[in-house]
């Protein structure tokens, strides 16, 4: 079920992203090319898939919200372009391809990221079948996740932590903002669009927080144990940049146990949901496979 539905929704997102780029063609050909280069570079489209799965979990049809899913993928892609810059993580490859700034230069890469971020809000406001109140709510979710209390704030902590040993509490704070905030926004937005009750929204928020944390722990593990072909970027970048990770602050076995415990907590948060939340449960299981 997981692979088939994920593949179908990934294809749905890809098709919609192409349509949105066509609809919002940039004023400048170079900028348009740079935006498309990173946005259409592949990837698992996990955040849109999570958004649609959250809508499923509250009894809606997740496919109906692919537009908002594409918007959150634009925000995610913007963050990757900026994270890869020499002044940030200084990575040469992303998803198996040269990073945006390696192809277009630092300046165009910054502007391509800016353009994708701002386009995202235009796109999500075109979501069909949503009430004005729901649209305001998801814009609030996305802007908070992308801003100073979300990804941007987390990236600042990340930059200031380079070359320093921080404790697990500070590391978790950083990752809940830098990585977890967008997972949280995706799941909460899908639930809001699907008409979630307050109890359902609270349960899915807990799931989102646990999922985001587990994802980051497994990401740290893969930076040590993975290979470039599998993860699409060079391994060992955390060590080269002298970053504290769940592996360096504990150990590889302890990090793996922490990831598995957190995944179980995510699944437990879905206890009150029926079969309609099975895809979210399976996604947590995907993190277990990622952790091996």
VOPAGU-2260 file (C-alpha; in pm, 1 decimal, decimal comma):
REM VOPAGU-2260
SITE   aa  ch    i         X         Y         Z
SITE  UNK   A    0       0,0       0,0       0,0
SITE  UNK   A    1     270,6     246,4     103,4
SITE  UNK   A    2     479,8     223,6    -213,2
SITE  UNK   A    3     185,5     222,5    -454,1
SITE  UNK   A    4       3,1     517,1    -298,1
SITE  UNK   A    5     325,8     710,4    -246,3
SITE  UNK   A    6     423,0     658,2    -611,1
SITE  UNK   A    7      79,5     765,3    -735,2
SITE  UNK   A    8      85,2    1078,4    -523,0
SITE  UNK   A    9     445,3    1154,8    -612,5
SITE  UNK   A   10     343,3    1146,4    -979,9
SITE  UNK   A   11      45,6    1369,1    -898,6
SITE  UNK   A   12     274,7    1622,8    -731,1
SITE  UNK   A   13     524,4    1615,7   -1019,3
SITE  UNK   A   14     249,3    1682,5   -1273,4
SITE  UNK   A   15     104,6    1965,5   -1066,0
SITE  UNK   A   16     444,4    2125,7   -1007,2
SITE  UNK   A   17     506,2    2141,4   -1382,2
SITE  UNK   A   18     166,0    2307,4   -1427,2
SITE  UNK   A   19     235,0    2560,5   -1151,0
SITE  UNK   A   20     573,0    2655,1   -1297,6
SITE  UNK   A   21     405,1    2706,1   -1632,4
SITE  UNK   A   22     132,3    2916,0   -1470,9
SITE  UNK   A   23     384,3    3127,7   -1278,7
SITE  UNK   A   24     662,0    3160,6   -1535,9
SITE  UNK   A   25     931,2    3396,2   -1407,2
SITE  UNK   A   26    1003,1    3730,0   -1570,0
SITE  UNK   A   27    1362,5    3627,8   -1641,2
SITE  UNK   A   28    1460,4    3312,1   -1830,6
SITE  UNK   A   29    1765,0    3244,9   -1610,8
SITE  UNK   A   30    1559,5    3272,7   -1294,3
SITE  UNK   A   31    1292,0    3046,4   -1439,0
SITE  UNK   A   32    1555,9    2787,6   -1529,4
SITE  UNK   A   33    1715,9    2800,8   -1182,5
SITE  UNK   A   34    1381,0    2757,5   -1007,0
SITE  UNK   A   35    1288,7    2461,9   -1225,0
SITE  UNK   A   36    1633,8    2305,5   -1189,2
SITE  UNK   A   37    1594,3    2252,5    -815,3
SITE  UNK   A   38    1217,7    2212,8    -790,3
SITE  UNK   A   39    1206,4    1936,7   -1052,0
SITE  UNK   A   40    1527,0    1762,4    -942,9
SITE  UNK   A   41    1335,7    1469,2    -798,8
SITE  UNK   A   42    1315,9    1363,1    -438,2
SITE  UNK   A   43    1057,6    1171,3    -238,9
SITE  UNK   A   44     808,2    1462,1    -215,6
SITE  UNK   A   45     759,5    1352,3     144,2
SITE  UNK   A   46     603,6    1674,2     270,7
SITE  UNK   A   47     322,8    1688,4      11,3
SITE  UNK   A   48     262,1    1317,9      67,7
SITE  UNK   A   49     236,8    1375,5     443,2
SITE  UNK   A   50      -5,5    1663,0     386,3
SITE  UNK   A   51    -235,1    1448,3     174,1
SITE  UNK   A   52    -208,7    1155,2     415,2
SITE  UNK   A   53    -313,5    1377,9     706,3
SITE  UNK   A   54    -623,7    1480,0     511,7
SITE  UNK   A   55    -696,6    1110,8     452,1
SITE  UNK   A   56    -661,9    1041,6     823,5
SITE  UNK   A   57    -945,9    1279,4     912,1
SITE  UNK   A   58   -1176,8    1134,1     649,1
SITE  UNK   A   59   -1110,4    1363,3     351,7
SITE  UNK   A   60    -965,3    1282,7       8,6
SITE  UNK   A   61    -599,3    1374,8      22,6
SITE  UNK   A   62    -557,6    1407,5    -355,1
SITE  UNK   A   63    -781,9    1714,7    -346,3
SITE  UNK   A   64    -509,1    1909,2    -165,8
SITE  UNK   A   65    -218,9    1851,5    -403,7
SITE  UNK   A   66    -206,8    2226,5    -474,4
SITE  UNK   A   67    -113,3    2301,3    -115,0
SITE  UNK   A   68     122,1    2004,0    -124,3
SITE  UNK   A   69     305,0    2165,6    -414,7
SITE  UNK   A   70     327,1    2492,0    -222,6
SITE  UNK   A   71     500,7    2324,5      69,7
SITE  UNK   A   72     738,1    2149,6    -171,3
SITE  UNK   A   73     833,4    2492,8    -307,3
SITE  UNK   A   74     910,3    2611,3      45,6
SITE  UNK   A   75    1114,7    2298,6     110,9
SITE  UNK   A   76    1309,0    2339,3    -214,0
SITE  UNK   A   77    1381,9    2704,6    -136,3
SITE  UNK   A   78    1530,4    2596,8     197,3
SITE  UNK   A   79    1751,6    2336,7      28,5
SITE  UNK   A   80    1886,6    2587,0    -224,2
SITE  UNK   A   81    1979,8    2826,9      55,3
SITE  UNK   A   82    2113,7    2556,1     288,8
SITE  UNK   A   83    2354,1    2436,8      19,0
SITE  UNK   A   84    2512,4    2781,0     -29,7
SITE  UNK   A   85    2881,4    2829,1      59,5
SITE  UNK   A   86    2781,5    3059,6     345,0
SITE  UNK   A   87    2555,9    2788,1     488,3
SITE  UNK   A   88    2626,7    2412,8     457,8
SITE  UNK   A   89    2850,9    2454,7     151,8
SITE  UNK   A   90    2734,9    2140,6     -30,7
SITE  UNK   A   91    2823,8    2063,1    -391,8
SITE  UNK   A   92    2555,0    1800,9    -459,6
SITE  UNK   A   93    2184,4    1767,7    -387,4
SITE  UNK   A   94    1968,6    1475,5    -500,9
SITE  UNK   A   95    2262,0    1345,9    -701,3
SITE  UNK   A   96    2305,7    1666,9    -902,5
SITE  UNK   A   97    2528,0    1974,3    -862,2
SITE  UNK   A   98    2365,9    2217,8    -622,4
SITE  UNK   A   99    2189,4    2524,4    -759,8
SITE  UNK   A  100    2468,4    2769,6    -685,7
SITE  UNK   A  101    2720,7    2540,8    -858,3
SITE  UNK   A  102    2520,0    2572,8   -1179,2
SITE  UNK   A  103    2381,9    2926,9   -1161,7
SITE  UNK   A  104    2608,2    3105,8    -912,8
SITE  UNK   A  105    2538,3    3221,0    -558,2
SITE  UNK   A  106    2333,1    3527,3    -649,1
SITE  UNK   A  107    2087,9    3353,1    -880,3
SITE  UNK   A  108    2058,7    3063,8    -633,8
SITE  UNK   A  109    1957,0    3303,3    -356,2
SITE  UNK   A  110    1699,1    3467,9    -582,3
SITE  UNK   A  111    1565,2    3134,8    -709,8
SITE  UNK   A  112    1505,4    3031,5    -348,8
SITE  UNK   A  113    1339,0    3364,5    -272,0
SITE  UNK   A  114    1114,1    3327,5    -575,4
SITE  UNK   A  115    1004,8    2975,6    -480,2
SITE  UNK   A  116     926,2    3082,2    -123,1
SITE  UNK   A  117     705,7    3369,9    -230,4
SITE  UNK   A  118     542,3    3171,5    -510,8
SITE  UNK   A  119     440,9    2908,4    -257,1
SITE  UNK   A  120     197,2    3142,4     -84,0
SITE  UNK   A  121      40,6    3246,8    -412,6
SITE  UNK   A  122      -6,2    2879,1    -500,5
SITE  UNK   A  123    -159,3    2771,3    -168,6
SITE  UNK   A  124    -414,0    3051,4    -185,7
SITE  UNK   A  125    -544,7    2892,1    -506,5
SITE  UNK   A  126    -634,5    2573,0    -321,2
SITE  UNK   A  127    -981,6    2468,9    -433,9
SITE  UNK   A  128   -1242,9    2339,1    -191,7
SITE  UNK   A  129   -1103,3    2532,8     106,1
SITE  UNK   A  130   -1289,3    2793,8     306,8
SITE  UNK   A  131   -1135,5    3139,8     360,9
SITE  UNK   A  132   -1079,0    3043,6     724,9
SITE  UNK   A  133    -891,4    2729,7     623,1
SITE  UNK   A  134    -675,1    2925,1     378,3
SITE  UNK   A  135    -582,0    3178,7     645,0
SITE  UNK   A  136    -500,9    2895,5     883,9
SITE  UNK   A  137    -269,1    2712,9     641,6
SITE  UNK   A  138     -92,0    3035,0     544,5
SITE  UNK   A  139     -29,8    3090,8     915,7
SITE  UNK   A  140     101,1    2736,2     952,5
SITE  UNK   A  141     336,6    2765,3     655,3
SITE  UNK   A  142     467,6    3113,5     732,4
SITE  UNK   A  143     540,0    3020,7    1094,0
SITE  UNK   A  144     717,8    2702,8     987,1
SITE  UNK   A  145     931,6    2886,8     732,1
SITE  UNK   A  146    1014,7    3189,9     945,2
SITE  UNK   A  147    1218,1    3298,3    1245,4
SITE  UNK   A  148    1047,7    3049,3    1476,9
SITE  UNK   A  149    1083,7    2769,7    1220,9
SITE  UNK   A  150    1334,8    2690,0     949,2
SITE  UNK   A  151    1514,4    3024,8     951,4
SITE  UNK   A  152    1552,4    3023,5    1328,8
SITE  UNK   A  153    1675,7    2665,8    1320,8
SITE  UNK   A  154    1929,9    2746,9    1051,4
SITE  UNK   A  155    2068,8    3031,3    1263,7
SITE  UNK   A  156    2119,0    2793,2    1556,0
SITE  UNK   A  157    2285,1    2551,4    1313,7
SITE  UNK   A  158    2527,0    2817,1    1187,9
SITE  UNK   A  159    2612,1    2937,4    1536,5
SITE  UNK   A  160    2670,7    2579,8    1652,5
SITE  UNK   A  161    2936,6    2493,1    1393,8
SITE  UNK   A  162    3260,5    2398,0    1562,1
SITE  UNK   A  163    3087,4    2382,3    1901,5
SITE  UNK   A  164    2956,8    2094,7    2106,7
SITE  UNK   A  165    2595,9    2161,1    2200,1
SITE  UNK   A  166    2380,2    1944,9    2424,7
SITE  UNK   A  167    2092,3    1721,5    2314,5
SITE  UNK   A  168    1832,0    1974,4    2428,5
SITE  UNK   A  169    1976,1    2247,2    2205,9
SITE  UNK   A  170    2020,8    2002,1    1918,3
SITE  UNK   A  171    1656,3    1899,3    1942,4
SITE  UNK   A  172    1547,8    2263,3    1955,8
SITE  UNK   A  173    1746,2    2332,8    1639,8
SITE  UNK   A  174    1608,3    2037,8    1445,0
SITE  UNK   A  175    1248,3    2081,5    1557,4
SITE  UNK   A  176    1272,7    2425,5    1398,0
SITE  UNK   A  177    1497,0    2361,6    1097,3
SITE  UNK   A  178    1350,7    2026,5     988,9
SITE  UNK   A  179    1054,1    1942,8    1208,3
SITE  UNK   A  180     860,8    2267,0    1161,6
SITE  UNK   A  181     783,6    2199,8     796,2
SITE  UNK   A  182     673,9    1842,9     867,4
SITE  UNK   A  183     446,1    1985,1    1136,4
SITE  UNK   A  184     304,2    2244,3     897,5
SITE  UNK   A  185     245,0    1983,5     626,8
SITE  UNK   A  186      55,5    1748,2     855,5
SITE  UNK   A  187    -140,3    2017,8    1036,3
SITE  UNK   A  188    -231,3    2187,6     707,6
SITE  UNK   A  189    -358,2    1861,7     560,1
SITE  UNK   A  190    -563,9    1799,8     872,8
SITE  UNK   A  191    -704,8    2154,2     871,1
SITE  UNK   A  192    -799,5    2132,9     503,2
SITE  UNK   A  193    -960,0    1794,7     567,4
SITE  UNK   A  194   -1181,6    1934,6     843,2
SITE  UNK   A  195   -1008,0    1784,0    1146,9
SITE  UNK   A  196   -1162,1    1811,5    1492,0
SITE  UNK   A  197    -954,0    1971,5    1769,0
SITE  UNK   A  198    -877,6    1626,6    1910,4
SITE  UNK   A  199    -769,6    1493,5    1570,9
SITE  UNK   A  200    -552,2    1798,0    1508,0
SITE  UNK   A  201    -383,4    1758,5    1847,1
SITE  UNK   A  202    -310,4    1389,3    1785,2
SITE  UNK   A  203    -172,4    1456,8    1438,5
SITE  UNK   A  204      43,0    1738,7    1575,7
SITE  UNK   A  205     199,6    1494,6    1821,6
SITE  UNK   A  206     256,0    1250,4    1537,1
SITE  UNK   A  207     415,7    1526,5    1329,6
SITE  UNK   A  208     654,7    1630,7    1605,4
SITE  UNK   A  209     764,9    1272,0    1667,8
SITE  UNK   A  210     794,6    1199,2    1295,2
SITE  UNK   A  211    1007,7    1508,6    1238,5
SITE  UNK   A  212    1240,7    1421,7    1524,2
SITE  UNK   A  213    1278,2    1060,8    1409,7
SITE  UNK   A  214    1345,5    1177,4    1055,0
SITE  UNK   A  215    1630,3    1401,3    1170,8
SITE  UNK   A  216    1785,8    1133,5    1389,4
SITE  UNK   A  217    1783,6     889,4    1097,3
SITE  UNK   A  218    1925,7    1163,1     874,5
SITE  UNK   A  219    2218,3    1197,8    1115,5
SITE  UNK   A  220    2262,7     820,3    1110,4
SITE  UNK   A  221    2261,2     811,3     729,8
SITE  UNK   A  222    2527,6    1083,7     719,3
SITE  UNK   A  223    2753,8     824,7     884,0
SITE  UNK   A  224    2628,3     494,5     743,6
SITE  UNK   A  225    2470,7     584,7     408,8
SITE  UNK   A  226    2622,2     622,7      64,5
SITE  UNK   A  227    2610,5     911,8    -179,0
SITE  UNK   A  228    2414,1     720,0    -440,1
SITE  UNK   A  229    2138,5     636,4    -191,6
SITE  UNK   A  230    2097,3     974,2     -20,2
SITE  UNK   A  231    2181,0    1196,0    -317,6
SITE  UNK   A  232    2452,0    1403,2    -149,1
SITE  UNK   A  233    2798,6    1341,6      -6,8
SITE  UNK   A  234    2806,7    1156,2     324,0
SITE  UNK   A  235    3009,7    1286,0     614,5
SITE  UNK   A  236    2919,6    1652,3     562,1
SITE  UNK   A  237    2823,4    1692,5     928,4
SITE  UNK   A  238    3167,5    1578,1    1039,2
SITE  UNK   A  239    3341,1    1802,6     786,3
SITE  UNK   A  240    3142,5    2102,0     910,3
SITE  UNK   A  241    3212,1    2008,0    1274,9
SITE  UNK   A  242    2843,0    1979,2    1360,1
SITE  UNK   A  243    2691,2    1818,1    1664,7
SITE  UNK   A  244    2450,9    1538,3    1571,0
SITE  UNK   A  245    2254,7    1269,4    1750,7
SITE  UNK   A  246    2532,6    1027,8    1657,0
SITE  UNK   A  247    2823,2    1243,2    1778,9
SITE  UNK   A  248    2649,0    1341,4    2103,3
SITE  UNK   A  249    2552,8     983,4    2186,7
SITE  UNK   A  250    2667,3     689,4    1972,8
SITE  UNK   A  251    2544,3     509,7    1662,7
SITE  UNK   A  252    2360,4     236,9    1859,0
SITE  UNK   A  253    2207,5     492,0    2098,0
SITE  UNK   A  254    2095,6     712,7    1809,1
SITE  UNK   A  255    1932,3     413,9    1641,6
SITE  UNK   A  256    1746,4     326,1    1962,3
SITE  UNK   A  257    1638,4     687,6    2005,0
SITE  UNK   A  258    1502,0     688,9    1649,8
SITE  UNK   A  259    1309,3     364,8    1698,4
SITE  UNK   A  260    1161,5     482,3    2029,7
SITE  UNK   A  261    1050,4     809,4    1870,4
SITE  UNK   A  262     893,3     625,8    1574,6
SITE  UNK   A  263     693,7     411,6    1815,9
SITE  UNK   A  264     572,5     726,1    1990,9
SITE  UNK   A  265     461,2     866,4    1655,9
SITE  UNK   A  266     260,3     553,2    1579,5
SITE  UNK   A  267     109,1     556,1    1929,6
SITE  UNK   A  268     -20,5     909,7    1866,5
SITE  UNK   A  269    -248,9     764,6    1597,2
SITE  UNK   A  270    -417,5     520,9    1836,0
SITE  UNK   A  271    -760,5     685,9    1807,8
SITE  UNK   A  272    -757,7     675,0    1426,5
SITE  UNK   A  273    -879,5     384,6    1215,8
SITE  UNK   A  274    -760,9     240,5     886,5
SITE  UNK   A  275    -768,6     584,9     727,6
SITE  UNK   A  276    -441,5     664,6     912,1
SITE  UNK   A  277    -262,5     346,6     801,8
SITE  UNK   A  278     -58,0     536,9     545,2
SITE  UNK   A  279      81,5     761,2     820,9
SITE  UNK   A  280     162,9     451,4    1024,2
SITE  UNK   A  281     336,7     301,3     721,8
SITE  UNK   A  282     535,4     621,5     671,6
SITE  UNK   A  283     666,2     590,1    1025,4
SITE  UNK   A  284     762,0     233,7     936,4
SITE  UNK   A  285     951,9     374,9     638,9
SITE  UNK   A  286    1168,4     564,2     887,6
SITE  UNK   A  287    1243,9     235,0    1060,9
SITE  UNK   A  288    1367,0      93,6     729,0
SITE  UNK   A  289    1568,5     411,3     670,9
SITE  UNK   A  290    1730,9     356,3    1010,7
SITE  UNK   A  291    1877,0      13,1     925,7
